[in-house]
Amino acid sequence: MTEVKTEELVSAYITLREERAALKEQYEKKDNELKSDMEKLELALLDICNGVGASSIKTTHGTVIRRLSERYYCSDWENFVDFVKDNDAIQLLERRIHQSNFKEFMSEHEGDGLPPGVSVIREYGVTIRKSSSVE
């Protein structure tokens, strides 16, 4: 009895997953088309702002606001880490744990327990793989 129910549940799961994948593919294709069209309009509006030297342009349909974005990146982590240490500037780093590096560290320090301020959440889940013999 359990085998039949399990077979039905796995089959239903795989069917739903495949339907979601198909819908997602359709959505992403259309969404990418719309994003591309919007990017072209943004470039045209940016050209207009630059051409007239405006930081914003108000229209009856909405306001165009020219903005400057900045993103910083590091090409030499060794030197940057030294800089952070020398300047006591830990706030320049994001506050998150690199999951795979931390897992490796913990496996090398088994039995030591978690470092102060760190907690762990463990959850069981399932993974369903489609049988290669099922068409």
DSSP file (Angstrom, degrees, kcal/mol; ACC not computed):
  #  RESIDUE AA STRUCTURE BP1 BP2  ACC     N-H-->O    O-->H-N    N-H-->O    O-->H-N    TCO  KAPPA ALPHA  PHI   PSI    X-CA   Y-CA   Z-CA
    1    1 A M     >        0   0    0      0, 0.0     4,-2.0     0, 0.0     5,-0.2   0.000 360.0 360.0 360.0 -43.9    0.0    0.0    0.0
    2    2 A T  H  >  +     0   0    0      1,-0.2     4,-2.7     2,-0.2     5,-0.2   0.877 360.0  56.1 -64.5 -37.7    2.8    2.4    0.9
    3    3 A E  H  > S+     0   0    0      2,-0.2     4,-2.6     1,-0.2    -1,-0.2   0.909 107.6  48.0 -61.0 -43.2    4.6    1.6   -2.4
    4    4 A V  H  > S+     0   0    0      2,-0.2     4,-2.3     1,-0.2    -1,-0.2   0.931 113.6  46.7 -64.2 -46.1    1.5    2.6   -4.5
    5    5 A K  H  X S+     0   0    0     -4,-2.0     4,-2.5     1,-0.2    -2,-0.2   0.909 113.0  49.4 -63.5 -42.2    1.0    5.8   -2.6
    6    6 A T  H  X S+     0   0    0     -4,-2.7     4,-2.7     2,-0.2     5,-0.3   0.919 109.7  51.7 -62.9 -44.4    4.7    6.7   -2.9
    7    7 A E  H  X S+     0   0    0     -4,-2.6     4,-2.4     1,-0.2    -2,-0.2   0.929 112.3  46.3 -56.7 -46.8    4.7    5.9   -6.6
    8    8 A E  H  X S+     0   0    0     -4,-2.3     4,-2.5     1,-0.2    -2,-0.2   0.900 112.8  49.2 -64.9 -41.7    1.7    8.3   -7.1
    9    9 A L  H  X S+     0   0    0     -4,-2.5     4,-2.4     2,-0.2    -2,-0.2   0.913 112.8  46.7 -65.3 -43.5    3.2   11.0   -5.0
   10   10 A V  H  X S+     0   0    0     -4,-2.7     4,-2.5     2,-0.2     5,-0.2   0.918 113.2  49.5 -65.1 -43.2    6.6   10.9   -6.8
   11   11 A S  H  X S+     0   0    0     -4,-2.4     4,-2.2    -5,-0.3    -2,-0.2   0.924 112.7  46.9 -61.4 -45.3    4.8   10.9  -10.2
   12   12 A A  H  X S+     0   0    0     -4,-2.5     4,-2.5     2,-0.2    -2,-0.2   0.901 111.6  51.8 -63.4 -41.4    2.6   13.9   -9.2
   13   13 A Y  H  X S+     0   0    0     -4,-2.4     4,-2.6     2,-0.2    -2,-0.2   0.935 110.9  46.4 -61.0 -48.0    5.7   15.7   -7.9
   14   14 A I  H  X S+     0   0    0     -4,-2.5     4,-2.4     2,-0.2    -1,-0.2   0.891 111.7  52.1 -64.6 -40.1    7.6   15.2  -11.1
   15   15 A T  H  X S+     0   0    0     -4,-2.2     4,-2.2    -5,-0.2    -1,-0.2   0.940 112.1  45.6 -60.5 -47.7    4.6   16.3  -13.2
   16   16 A L  H  X S+     0   0    0     -4,-2.5     4,-2.6     1,-0.2    -2,-0.2   0.899 111.5  52.4 -63.3 -41.0    4.2   19.5  -11.2
   17   17 A R  H  X S+     0   0    0     -4,-2.6     4,-2.3     1,-0.2    -1,-0.2   0.913 110.5  47.8 -62.0 -42.3    7.9   20.2  -11.3
   18   18 A E  H  X S+     0   0    0     -4,-2.4     4,-2.1     2,-0.2    -1,-0.2   0.878 111.2  50.6 -67.2 -37.9    7.9   19.9  -15.1
   19   19 A E  H  X S+     0   0    0     -4,-2.2     4,-2.4     2,-0.2    -2,-0.2   0.919 111.2  48.9 -63.8 -43.4    4.9   22.1  -15.4
   20   20 A R  H  X S+     0   0    0     -4,-2.6     4,-2.9     1,-0.2    -2,-0.2   0.910 109.8  51.8 -61.7 -42.3    6.5   24.8  -13.3
   21   21 A A  H  X S+     0   0    0     -4,-2.3     4,-2.3     1,-0.2    -1,-0.2   0.903 110.4  48.3 -62.3 -41.3    9.7   24.5  -15.3
   22   22 A A  H  X S+     0   0    0     -4,-2.1     4,-2.1     2,-0.2    -1,-0.2   0.924 113.9  46.3 -65.7 -43.9    7.7   25.0  -18.6
   23   23 A L  H  X S+     0   0    0     -4,-2.4     4,-2.9     1,-0.2    -2,-0.2   0.909 112.0  51.4 -63.0 -42.4    5.9   28.0  -17.1
   24   24 A K  H  X S+     0   0    0     -4,-2.9     4,-3.1     1,-0.2     5,-0.2   0.905 108.5  51.2 -62.6 -41.5    9.1   29.5  -15.8
   25   25 A E  H  X S+     0   0    0     -4,-2.3     4,-2.0     2,-0.2    -1,-0.2   0.918 112.2  46.5 -62.2 -43.8   10.7   29.2  -19.2
   26   26 A Q  H  X S+     0   0    0     -4,-2.1     4,-2.2     2,-0.2     5,-0.2   0.939 114.7  47.4 -62.1 -46.9    7.8   31.0  -20.9
   27   27 A Y  H  X S+     0   0    0     -4,-2.9     4,-3.2     1,-0.2     5,-0.2   0.938 112.0  48.9 -60.4 -48.9    7.8   33.7  -18.2
   28   28 A E  H  X S+     0   0    0     -4,-3.1     4,-2.5     1,-0.2    -1,-0.2   0.864 110.0  52.0 -63.0 -36.8   11.6   34.2  -18.3
   29   29 A K  H  X S+     0   0    0     -4,-2.0     4,-1.8    -5,-0.2    -1,-0.2   0.956 115.4  40.1 -63.5 -50.0   11.5   34.5  -22.1
   30   30 A K  H  X S+     0   0    0     -4,-2.2     4,-2.3     1,-0.2    -2,-0.2   0.897 115.1  52.8 -66.4 -40.4    8.8   37.1  -22.1
   31   31 A D  H  X S+     0   0    0     -4,-3.2     4,-2.8    -5,-0.2    -1,-0.2   0.900 108.0  51.0 -62.8 -41.3   10.3   38.9  -19.1
   32   32 A N  H  X S+     0   0    0     -4,-2.5     4,-2.3    -5,-0.2    -1,-0.2   0.878 109.1  51.5 -64.2 -37.5   13.7   39.1  -20.8
   33   33 A E  H  X S+     0   0    0     -4,-1.8     4,-2.2     2,-0.2    -2,-0.2   0.935 112.3  45.8 -62.3 -45.8   12.0   40.6  -23.9
   34   34 A L  H  X S+     0   0    0     -4,-2.3     4,-2.5     1,-0.2    -2,-0.2   0.902 111.8  51.5 -64.9 -41.7   10.3   43.2  -21.8
   35   35 A K  H  X S+     0   0    0     -4,-2.8     4,-2.5     2,-0.2    -1,-0.2   0.912 109.4  50.7 -60.5 -42.4   13.5   44.0  -19.9
   36   36 A S  H  X S+     0   0    0     -4,-2.3     4,-1.9     2,-0.2    -2,-0.2   0.919 110.8  48.1 -62.4 -44.5   15.3   44.5  -23.1
   37   37 A D  H  X S+     0   0    0     -4,-2.2     4,-1.9     1,-0.2    -1,-0.2   0.907 112.1  49.7 -62.3 -41.7   12.7   46.9  -24.4
   38   38 A M  H  X S+     0   0    0     -4,-2.5     4,-2.7     1,-0.2    -2,-0.2   0.893 107.6  53.9 -65.5 -39.6   12.7   48.8  -21.1
   39   39 A E  H  X S+     0   0    0     -4,-2.5     4,-2.4     2,-0.2    -1,-0.2   0.889 107.1  51.6 -62.2 -39.3   16.6   49.1  -21.2
   40   40 A K  H  X S+     0   0    0     -4,-1.9     4,-2.0     2,-0.2    -1,-0.2   0.913 111.4  46.9 -62.9 -42.5   16.4   50.6  -24.7
   41   41 A L  H  X S+     0   0    0     -4,-1.9     4,-2.5     2,-0.2    -2,-0.2   0.898 110.4  52.9 -65.7 -40.2   13.8   53.2  -23.5
   42   42 A E  H  X S+     0   0    0     -4,-2.7     4,-2.6     1,-0.2    -2,-0.2   0.914 109.3  49.2 -60.9 -43.0   16.0   53.9  -20.4
   43   43 A L  H  X S+     0   0    0     -4,-2.4     4,-2.3     2,-0.2    -1,-0.2   0.901 111.0  49.7 -63.4 -40.9   19.0   54.5  -22.7
   44   44 A A  H  X S+     0   0    0     -4,-2.0     4,-1.8     2,-0.2    -2,-0.2   0.910 113.1  46.4 -64.3 -41.4   17.0   56.8  -24.9
   45   45 A L  H  X S+     0   0    0     -4,-2.5     4,-2.6     2,-0.2    -2,-0.2   0.872 110.4  53.0 -69.6 -36.3   15.7   58.8  -21.9
   46   46 A L  H  X S+     0   0    0     -4,-2.6     4,-2.9     2,-0.2     5,-0.2   0.902 107.4  52.4 -63.7 -40.6   19.3   59.0  -20.4
   47   47 A D  H  X S+     0   0    0     -4,-2.3     4,-2.7     2,-0.2    -2,-0.2   0.905 109.5  49.3 -60.1 -41.1   20.4   60.4  -23.8
   48   48 A I  H  X S+     0   0    0     -4,-1.8     4,-2.0     2,-0.2     6,-0.2   0.940 111.8  47.9 -64.1 -46.6   17.7   63.0  -23.5
   49   49 A C  H  X>S+     0   0    0     -4,-2.6     5,-2.2     1,-0.2     4,-0.9   0.930 115.2  45.4 -58.6 -46.5   18.7   63.9  -19.9
   50   50 A N  H  <5S+     0   0    0     -4,-2.9     3,-0.3     1,-0.2    -1,-0.2   0.894 110.5  54.9 -64.0 -39.7   22.3   64.2  -20.9
   51   51 A G  H  <5S+     0   0    0     -4,-2.7    -1,-0.2     1,-0.2    -2,-0.2   0.849 118.2  32.7 -64.1 -35.9   21.5   66.2  -24.0
   52   52 A V  H  <5S-     0   0    0     -4,-2.0    -1,-0.2    -5,-0.1    -2,-0.2   0.430 108.4-120.3-101.6   0.5   19.6   68.8  -22.1
   53   53 A G  T  <5 +     0   0    0     -4,-0.9     2,-0.4    -3,-0.3    -3,-0.2   0.840  60.6 150.0  67.9  33.8   21.7   68.6  -18.9
   54   54 A A      < -     0   0    0     -5,-2.2    -1,-0.2    -6,-0.2     3,-0.1  -0.785  44.5-162.1-103.4 142.5   18.8   67.7  -16.7
   55   55 A S  S    S+     0   0    0     -2,-0.4    11,-2.7     1,-0.3     2,-0.3   0.603  86.6  12.6 -91.1 -14.9   18.9   65.5  -13.6
   56   56 A S  E     -A   65   0A   0      9,-0.2     2,-0.4    -7,-0.1    -1,-0.3  -0.979  61.0-161.2-156.1 151.4   15.1   65.0  -13.9
   57   57 A I  E     -A   64   0A   0      7,-2.4     7,-3.1    -2,-0.3     2,-0.4  -0.986  14.4-148.7-135.6 122.7   12.4   65.6  -16.5
   58   58 A K  E     +A   63   0A   0     -2,-0.4     2,-0.3     5,-0.2     5,-0.2  -0.777  21.0 173.4 -94.5 132.8    8.7   65.7  -15.5
   59   59 A T        -     0   0    0      3,-2.3     3,-0.3    -2,-0.4    -2,-0.0  -0.783  47.7-103.9-125.6 173.6    6.1   64.5  -18.0
   60   60 A T  S    S+     0   0    0     -2,-0.3     3,-0.1     1,-0.2    -2,-0.0   0.746 122.8  47.0 -69.3 -21.3    2.4   64.0  -17.8
   61   61 A H  S    S-     0   0    0      1,-0.3     2,-0.3     0, 0.0    -1,-0.2   0.639 128.5 -54.0 -94.3 -16.2    3.0   60.3  -17.6
   62   62 A G        -     0   0    0     -3,-0.3    -3,-2.3     2,-0.0     2,-0.4  -0.942  58.1 -77.8 161.3 178.8    5.8   60.3  -15.0
   63   63 A T  E     -A   58   0A   0     -2,-0.3     2,-0.5    -5,-0.2    -5,-0.2  -0.918  27.3-145.7-114.1 132.9    9.2   61.8  -14.0
   64   64 A V  E     -A   57   0A   0     -7,-3.1    -7,-2.4    -2,-0.4     2,-0.5  -0.849  18.1-168.4 -93.6 126.6   12.5   60.7  -15.4
   65   65 A I  E     -A   56   0A   0     -2,-0.5     2,-0.4    -9,-0.2    -9,-0.2  -0.969  12.7-145.6-121.3 119.6   15.3   60.9  -12.8
   66   66 A R        -     0   0    0    -11,-2.7     2,-0.3    -2,-0.5    -2,-0.0  -0.696  27.1-178.4 -81.1 131.1   18.9   60.5  -13.9
   67   67 A R        -     0   0    0     -2,-0.4     2,-0.5     2,-0.0    -2,-0.0  -0.922  25.2-134.8-131.7 156.2   20.9   58.8  -11.2
   68   68 A L        -     0   0    0     -2,-0.3     2,-0.4     2,-0.0    -2,-0.0  -0.951  20.5-161.7-110.7 124.3   24.5   57.7  -10.6
   69   69 A S        -     0   0    0     -2,-0.5     2,-0.4     2,-0.0    -2,-0.0  -0.855   4.0-167.5-105.8 142.0   25.1   54.2   -9.3
   70   70 A E        +     0   0    0     -2,-0.4     2,-0.4     2,-0.0    -2,-0.0  -0.995   7.3 178.9-128.9 135.0   28.4   53.2   -7.7
   71   71 A R        -     0   0    0     -2,-0.4     2,-0.4     2,-0.0    -2,-0.0  -1.000  15.5-149.2-132.6 133.8   29.5   49.7   -7.0
   72   72 A Y        +     0   0    0     -2,-0.4     2,-0.3     2,-0.0    -2,-0.0  -0.794  16.7 179.4-103.4 144.7   32.9   48.9   -5.4
   73   73 A Y        -     0   0    0     -2,-0.4     2,-0.5     0, 0.0    -2,-0.0  -0.950  21.8-128.3-140.7 161.4   34.8   45.7   -6.1
   74   74 A C        +     0   0    0     -2,-0.3     3,-0.2     1,-0.1    -2,-0.0  -0.940  20.3 175.7-118.1 128.8   38.1   44.3   -5.0
   75   75 A S  S    S+     0   0    0     -2,-0.5     2,-0.2     1,-0.2    -1,-0.1   0.478  82.9  42.1-105.3  -5.6   40.8   43.0   -7.3
   76   76 A D     >  +     0   0    0      1,-0.1     4,-2.1     2,-0.0    -1,-0.2  -0.704  61.3 175.8-142.5  86.3   43.4   42.3   -4.6
   77   77 A W  H  > S+     0   0    0     -2,-0.2     4,-3.1     1,-0.2     5,-0.3   0.844  78.0  59.3 -64.0 -35.7   41.8   40.7   -1.5
   78   78 A E  H  > S+     0   0    0      1,-0.2     4,-2.1     2,-0.2    -1,-0.2   0.956 110.9  40.6 -58.7 -50.8   45.1   40.2    0.4
   79   79 A N  H  > S+     0   0    0      1,-0.2     4,-2.3     2,-0.2    -1,-0.2   0.884 115.4  52.0 -65.2 -38.2   45.9   43.9    0.3
   80   80 A F  H  X S+     0   0    0     -4,-2.1     4,-2.7     2,-0.2    -2,-0.2   0.915 108.3  50.2 -66.5 -41.8   42.3   44.9    1.1
   81   81 A V  H  X S+     0   0    0     -4,-3.1     4,-2.5     2,-0.2    -1,-0.2   0.913 110.8  50.3 -61.9 -41.7   42.2   42.6    4.1
   82   82 A D  H  X S+     0   0    0     -4,-2.1     4,-3.2    -5,-0.3    -1,-0.2   0.916 110.3  50.5 -60.1 -42.6   45.4   44.1    5.4
   83   83 A F  H  X S+     0   0    0     -4,-2.3     4,-2.1     2,-0.2    -2,-0.2   0.923 109.9  49.7 -60.4 -45.9   43.9   47.6    4.8
   84   84 A V  H  <>S+     0   0    0     -4,-2.7     5,-2.5     1,-0.2     4,-0.3   0.920 114.9  44.6 -60.2 -44.7   40.7   46.6    6.8
   85   85 A K  H ><5S+     0   0    0     -4,-2.5     3,-1.2     3,-0.2    -2,-0.2   0.941 113.2  49.6 -65.0 -48.2   42.9   45.2    9.6
   86   86 A D  H 3<5S+     0   0    0     -4,-3.2    -1,-0.2     1,-0.3    -2,-0.2   0.817 119.1  38.6 -62.0 -31.6   45.3   48.2    9.7
   87   87 A N  T 3<5S-     0   0    0     -4,-2.1    -1,-0.3    -5,-0.2    -2,-0.2   0.297 103.6-126.2-103.0   8.4   42.4   50.7    9.8
   88   88 A D  T < 5 +     0   0    0     -3,-1.2     3,-0.2    -4,-0.3    -3,-0.2   0.922  61.4 146.5  44.7  51.2   40.2   48.6   12.1
   89   89 A A    > < +     0   0    0     -5,-2.5     3,-2.2    -6,-0.2     4,-0.2  -0.344   5.2 145.1-116.3  49.1   37.5   49.0    9.4
   90   90 A I  G >   +     0   0    0      1,-0.3     3,-1.9    -6,-0.2    -1,-0.2   0.749  63.7  76.0 -58.6 -23.6   35.6   45.7    9.7
   91   91 A Q  G 3  S+     0   0    0      1,-0.3    -1,-0.3    -3,-0.2     4,-0.1   0.605  78.7  73.3 -65.9 -10.7   32.4   47.6    8.8
   92   92 A L  G <  S+     0   0    0     -3,-2.2    -1,-0.3     2,-0.1     2,-0.3   0.599  89.6  73.8 -76.8  -9.9   33.6   47.7    5.2
   93   93 A L  S <  S-     0   0    0     -3,-1.9     2,-0.2    -4,-0.2     0, 0.0  -0.714  89.1-109.3-103.2 154.1   32.8   44.0    4.9
   94   94 A E        -     0   0    0     -2,-0.3     2,-1.2     1,-0.1    -2,-0.1  -0.505  29.1-119.1 -78.9 151.9   29.3   42.4    4.6
   95   95 A R        +     0   0    0     -2,-0.2     2,-0.3    -4,-0.1    -1,-0.1  -0.695  69.1 103.8 -97.0  86.0   28.0   40.5    7.6
   96   96 A R        -     0   0    0     -2,-1.2     2,-0.5     2,-0.0    -2,-0.0  -0.983  65.0-116.0-155.8 157.6   27.4   37.0    6.4
   97   97 A I        -     0   0    0     -2,-0.3     2,-0.9     4,-0.0     3,-0.1  -0.816  26.5-123.7 -97.7 132.1   29.1   33.6    6.7
   98   98 A H     >  -     0   0    0     -2,-0.5     4,-2.7     1,-0.2     5,-0.2  -0.671  28.6-151.9 -72.5 109.1   30.5   31.9    3.6
   99   99 A Q  H  > S+     0   0    0     -2,-0.9     4,-2.4     1,-0.2    -1,-0.2   0.891  85.5  41.1 -59.3 -50.7   28.6   28.7    3.9
  100  100 A S  H  > S+     0   0    0      1,-0.2     4,-2.1     2,-0.2    -1,-0.2   0.895 117.1  48.6 -70.6 -37.1   30.9   26.2    2.2
  101  101 A N  H  > S+     0   0    0      2,-0.2     4,-2.5     1,-0.2    -1,-0.2   0.902 113.1  48.3 -65.7 -39.5   34.1   27.7    3.7
  102  102 A F  H  X S+     0   0    0     -4,-2.7     4,-2.8     2,-0.2    -2,-0.2   0.906 109.9  51.8 -67.3 -40.4   32.5   27.7    7.2
  103  103 A K  H  X S+     0   0    0     -4,-2.4     4,-1.9    -5,-0.2    -1,-0.2   0.913 111.3  47.7 -61.0 -42.4   31.3   24.1    6.7
  104  104 A E  H  X S+     0   0    0     -4,-2.1     4,-1.7     2,-0.2    -2,-0.2   0.917 111.3  51.0 -63.7 -44.0   34.9   23.1    5.8
  105  105 A F  H  X S+     0   0    0     -4,-2.5     4,-1.0     1,-0.2    -2,-0.2   0.919 110.1  49.7 -58.6 -45.1   36.3   25.0    8.8
  106  106 A M  H  < S+     0   0    0     -4,-2.8     3,-0.3     1,-0.2    -1,-0.2   0.865 107.8  53.0 -65.3 -35.9   33.9   23.2   11.1
  107  107 A S  H >< S+     0   0    0     -4,-1.9     3,-0.8     1,-0.2    -1,-0.2   0.840 109.3  49.7 -68.7 -30.4   34.8   19.8    9.7
  108  108 A E  H 3< S+     0   0    0     -4,-1.7    -1,-0.2     1,-0.2    -2,-0.2   0.684 116.5  42.6 -77.4 -18.3   38.5   20.6   10.4
  109  109 A H  T >< S+     0   0    0     -4,-1.0     3,-2.0    -3,-0.3     4,-0.3  -0.217  81.6 167.2-121.1  40.7   37.6   21.6   14.0
  110  110 A E  T <   +     0   0    0     -3,-0.8    -3,-0.1     1,-0.3    -4,-0.0  -0.260  66.6  23.3 -56.5 139.1   35.2   18.8   14.8
  111  111 A G  T 3  S+     0   0    0     -5,-0.1    -1,-0.3     1,-0.0     3,-0.1   0.256  95.8  97.0  89.1 -13.5   34.4   18.7   18.5
  112  112 A D  S <  S-     0   0    0     -3,-2.0    -2,-0.1    -6,-0.2    -1,-0.0   0.653  81.7-137.7 -81.0 -14.7   35.3   22.3   19.2
  113  113 A G        -     0   0    0     -4,-0.3    -1,-0.2    -7,-0.1    -4,-0.0  -0.153  38.9 -41.8  80.3 176.7   31.7   23.5   18.9
  114  114 A L        -     0   0    0      1,-0.1     3,-0.1     4,-0.1     6,-0.0  -0.486  64.8-106.1 -77.3 146.3   30.4   26.6   17.2
  115  115 A P    >   -     0   0    0      0, 0.0     3,-1.7     0, 0.0    -1,-0.1  -0.282  55.0 -75.4 -63.0 158.8   32.3   29.8   17.5
  116  116 A P  T 3  S+     0   0    0      0, 0.0     3,-0.1     0, 0.0     0, 0.0  -0.286 118.8  18.7 -58.0 139.0   30.7   32.5   19.7
  117  117 A G  T 3  S+     0   0    0      1,-0.2     2,-0.5    -3,-0.1    -3,-0.0   0.456  98.5 114.4  82.6   0.9   27.7   34.2   18.1
  118  118 A V    <   -     0   0    0     -3,-1.7     2,-0.3    -4,-0.0    -1,-0.2  -0.895  39.5-179.6-110.4 134.5   27.1   31.5   15.5
  119  119 A S        -     0   0    0     -2,-0.5     2,-0.4    -3,-0.1     0, 0.0  -0.812  13.9-143.6-121.2 165.8   24.0   29.3   15.4
  120  120 A V        -     0   0    0     -2,-0.3     2,-0.5     2,-0.0    -6,-0.0  -0.988   4.8-159.7-133.1 142.6   23.1   26.5   13.0
  121  121 A I        -     0   0    0     -2,-0.4     2,-0.5     2,-0.0    -2,-0.0  -0.991  12.2-171.9-119.1 124.6   19.8   25.4   11.5
  122  122 A R        +     0   0    0     -2,-0.5     2,-0.4     2,-0.0    -2,-0.0  -0.968   7.0 175.7-117.9 132.4   19.6   21.9   10.2
  123  123 A E        -     0   0    0     -2,-0.5     2,-0.3     2,-0.0    -2,-0.0  -0.997  24.3-134.1-136.4 139.2   16.5   20.7    8.3
  124  124 A Y        +     0   0    0     -2,-0.4     2,-0.3     2,-0.0    -2,-0.0  -0.692  33.4 163.2 -86.0 145.7   15.8   17.5    6.5
  125  125 A G        -     0   0    0     -2,-0.3     2,-0.3     2,-0.0    -2,-0.0  -0.834  29.7-115.9-144.1-177.1   14.3   17.7    3.0
  126  126 A V        -     0   0    0     -2,-0.3     2,-0.4     2,-0.0    -2,-0.0  -0.938  11.2-154.2-127.0 152.6   13.8   15.4    0.1
  127  127 A T        -     0   0    0     -2,-0.3     2,-0.6     2,-0.0    -2,-0.0  -0.994  11.3-154.6-122.4 132.5   15.1   15.4   -3.4
  128  128 A I        -     0   0    0     -2,-0.4     2,-0.4  -115,-0.0    -2,-0.0  -0.939   8.6-168.7-112.5 122.9   13.1   13.7   -6.2
  129  129 A R        -     0   0    0     -2,-0.6     2,-0.3     0, 0.0  -115,-0.1  -0.905  25.1-119.0-109.4 137.1   14.9   12.5   -9.2
  130  130 A K        -     0   0    0     -2,-0.4     2,-0.1     1,-0.1  -119,-0.0  -0.548  33.8-112.0 -73.0 134.3   13.1   11.4  -12.3
  131  131 A S    >   -     0   0    0     -2,-0.3     3,-1.0     1,-0.1    -1,-0.1  -0.415  15.3-136.3 -65.2 139.0   13.8    7.7  -13.2
  132  132 A S  T 3  S+     0   0    0      1,-0.2    -1,-0.1    -2,-0.1    -2,-0.1   0.691 103.8  57.3 -71.8 -16.3   15.8    7.4  -16.4
  133  133 A S  T 3  S+     0   0    0      2,-0.0     2,-0.5     0, 0.0    -1,-0.2   0.577  88.6  89.3 -89.5  -9.5   13.5    4.5  -17.5
  134  134 A V    <         0   0    0     -3,-1.0    -4,-0.0     1,-0.1     0, 0.0  -0.769 360.0 360.0 -91.8 129.6   10.3    6.7  -17.2
  135  135 A E              0   0    0     -2,-0.5    -1,-0.1     0, 0.0    -3,-0.0   0.394 360.0 360.0 -96.4 360.0    9.4    8.6  -20.4
